[in-house]
């Protein structure tokens, strides 16, 4: 699984940028358990487990920065008491292992109320850190990050639908590495340098996801990528081919 400047962490929904000592995660959806319980699904909070996973990753890689690429919290427009508490504790805990950068997602309304003093907030339409563009993906990215060599995005919770000979369907979380359609890109962003796009799987295993070989990519940026030529990687690092071949 060679992503050049950035490297997915094997068996984790996290990305590591060695040169910058940066870990990137997205779609934690802290508080999603409350919604599932209302639907009759009895499940325990994932916050402590996710916190431990982040800490373990940071310790192993001696992280200096932690990029949270949106949808840290789940409930909108309001948050439950427990969600507010869990988000605050989560951020206060992981800030001990690196400078926190937040790129708000569509579920992150009022996230500023829970951040620590040292947390750096970025625009919801994206920003650049050391020549790499970051954006959650629910909005069109700004023109500045479209001039990056690499853009890292979340929002879609990508999975791949695999069907066996008997027609049984399995859905596996995955990484997507793709390119933009030159024509569509230039129409929307005339000054773009045609960056590579990497889409992260959701960090919270309770989130579910979109089967990209069935439902495509969620968010406006999905309208201007070469979906069929997108490469798919499972969490264990296995490249299973392009979406058009999987179909």
C-alpha positions in Angstrom: 0.0 0.0 0.0 2.2 2.8 -1.3 0.7 6.3 -0.9 4.0 8.0 -1.2 4.0 11.0 1.2 1.2 9.6 3.4 0.7 6.1 4.7 -2.4 4.3 6.0 -1.7 2.5 9.2 -2.3 -1.2 8.7 -5.5 -2.5 10.4 -6.5 1.0 11.5 -8.7 3.7 10.1 -5.8 6.2 10.5 -3.3 7.8 8.2 0.3 8.7 9.1 2.5 11.3 7.6 6.0 10.4 8.7 7.7 13.6 7.6 5.4 15.8 9.7 4.8 13.2 12.5 1.1 13.6 11.9 -1.8 11.2 12.4 -5.1 11.8 10.6 -8.4 10.3 11.7 -12.0 11.1 10.8 -15.6 10.4 11.5 -15.5 9.5 15.2 -19.2 10.4 15.6 -18.9 10.4 19.4 -22.5 10.0 20.7 -23.8 7.8 17.9 -24.7 5.1 20.4 -27.6 7.2 21.7 -29.2 7.2 18.2 -28.6 3.4 17.9 -30.2 2.8 21.3 -33.3 4.8 20.2 -33.5 2.4 17.2 -33.5 -0.6 19.6 -29.8 -1.5 19.1 -28.2 -2.0 22.5 -24.5 -1.0 22.2 -21.8 0.4 24.4 -20.0 3.7 24.0 -16.9 3.5 21.7 -15.3 6.6 23.1 -12.9 5.0 25.5 -11.9 2.4 23.0 -11.3 5.1 20.3 -9.4 7.2 22.8 -7.1 4.2 23.6 -6.6 3.5 19.9 -5.6 7.1 19.2 -3.2 7.1 22.2 -1.6 3.8 21.1 -1.1 5.1 17.5 0.4 8.3 18.8 2.8 6.5 21.2 3.9 4.1 18.5 4.6 6.8 15.9 5.8 9.6 18.3 3.2 11.9 16.9 3.5 15.7 17.0 0.2 16.6 15.3 -3.3 15.0 15.4 -5.6 16.0 12.5 -9.3 15.3 13.2 -10.9 15.5 9.8 -14.5 16.1 10.8 -17.6 14.6 12.4 -16.0 14.4 15.9 -19.4 14.5 17.4 -22.6 12.9 16.1 -25.9 14.4 17.1 -27.2 17.5 15.3 -28.3 20.2 15.8 -28.1 19.6 19.6 -25.9 17.3 21.7 -26.7 15.1 24.7 -25.1 15.8 28.0 -23.0 12.6 27.7 -21.9 13.4 24.2 -20.7 16.9 25.3 -18.8 15.3 28.2 -17.3 12.5 26.1 -16.1 14.9 23.3 -14.5 17.2 25.9 -12.7 14.4 27.7 -11.6 12.9 24.4 -10.0 16.1 23.2 -8.4 16.9 26.6 -6.9 13.4 26.7 -5.4 13.2 23.2 -4.0 16.7 23.2 -1.3 15.3 25.5 0.0 13.3 22.5 0.1 16.0 19.8 -1.1 19.4 18.6 -4.8 19.0 17.6 -6.1 20.3 14.3 -9.8 20.2 13.6 -11.5 20.4 10.2 -15.2 20.6 11.1 -17.7 18.3 9.5 -21.4 18.5 9.0 -22.0 17.0 12.4 -19.7 19.4 14.2 -22.0 22.3 15.0 -20.8 24.2 18.1 -17.7 22.0 18.4 -15.8 25.1 19.5 -17.6 24.9 22.8 -15.7 21.7 23.7 -12.2 22.3 22.3 -9.1 23.0 24.4 -7.1 26.2 24.4 -4.4 24.6 22.3 -6.7 23.2 19.6 -6.4 24.8 16.2 -9.6 25.2 14.2 -9.6 25.3 10.4 -12.2 26.3 7.9 -14.9 23.7 7.1 -14.1 24.1 3.4 -10.5 23.0 3.9 -7.0 24.2 4.6 -3.4 23.3 3.9 -0.7 22.0 6.3 2.8 21.5 4.8 1.5 21.3 1.2 -1.2 18.7 2.0 -4.8 19.7 1.7 -7.4 18.6 4.3 -11.2 18.8 4.1 -14.0 16.9 5.6 -15.9 16.6 2.3 -19.4 17.8 3.0 -18.7 21.1 1.2 -16.9 22.1 -2.0 -13.2 22.6 -1.0 -11.8 26.1 -1.3 -9.6 27.0 -4.3 -6.5 27.1 -2.1 -6.4 23.4 -1.2 -7.2 22.4 -4.8 -3.6 23.5 -5.6 -2.2 20.9 -3.2 -0.4 17.8 -4.5 -2.5 15.6 -2.2 -6.0 16.2 -0.7 -7.1 14.0 2.3 -10.9 13.8 2.7 -13.4 11.9 4.9 -17.3 12.1 5.1 -18.2 9.2 2.9 -17.3 6.3 5.4 -16.2 4.3 2.4 -16.8 0.5 2.3 -16.6 -1.9 -0.6 -19.4 -4.4 -1.3 -18.1 -7.9 -2.1 -20.4 -10.6 -3.4 -19.6 -14.3 -3.2 -20.7 -17.0 -5.7 -23.9 -17.6 -3.7 -24.8 -13.9 -3.9 -24.0 -13.2 -0.2 -22.9 -9.6 0.2 -20.2 -8.4 2.6 -19.2 -4.8 3.3 -15.6 -4.0 4.2 -14.3 -0.6 5.3 -11.7 0.6 2.8 -9.4 3.3 1.7 -9.9 5.1 -1.6 -7.1 6.6 -3.7 -8.3 8.4 -6.8 -7.8 11.2 -9.3 -10.0 14.0 -10.5 -11.6 14.1 -14.0 -9.5 16.7 -15.7 -12.4 18.3 -17.6 -14.7 18.5 -14.6 -11.9 19.7 -12.4 -10.9 22.5 -14.7 -14.5 23.6 -15.0 -14.9 23.9 -11.3 -11.3 24.9 -10.3 -9.5 26.4 -13.4 -6.2 26.9 -11.4 -6.1 23.4 -9.9 -2.9 21.3 -10.4 -5.0 18.0 -10.4 -4.1 16.7 -7.0 -4.4 13.1 -5.8 -7.3 12.4 -3.5 -7.3 10.0 -0.5 -10.5 9.2 1.3 -10.4 7.8 4.9 -12.6 5.2 6.3 -14.6 6.1 9.5 -12.7 5.7 12.7 -15.8 4.7 14.7 -16.8 1.1 13.7 -20.4 1.8 14.6 -20.8 4.4 11.8 -21.4 2.0 8.9 -20.6 3.4 5.5 -21.4 3.8 1.8 -20.6 1.0 -0.6 -18.6 3.0 -3.1 -19.0 0.4 -5.9 -22.8 0.7 -5.4 -23.6 4.2 -4.1 -20.5 6.2 -5.2 -18.8 9.0 -3.1 -20.9 11.2 -0.8 -20.4 14.9 -1.0 -19.9 17.4 -3.9 -16.4 16.4 -4.6 -17.7 13.0 -5.8 -19.1 14.8 -8.8 -15.6 15.6 -10.2 -13.6 12.4 -9.6 -12.9 9.4 -11.8 -14.9 7.0 -9.6 -14.4 3.9 -11.8 -10.6 4.3 -11.9 -10.4 4.7 -8.1 -8.2 2.2 -6.3 -9.5 0.4 -3.3 -7.4 -0.8 -0.4 -8.7 -2.9 2.6 -7.6 -2.0 6.1 -5.1 -4.8 6.1 -3.3 -3.1 3.2 -4.5 -5.4 0.5 -5.1 -3.6 -2.8 -8.2 -5.2 -4.4 -8.2 -3.3 -7.6 -10.1 -0.4 -9.3 -13.8 0.0 -8.7 -14.6 -0.8 -12.3 -12.9 -4.1 -12.0 -14.6 -5.0 -8.7 -17.9 -4.2 -10.3 
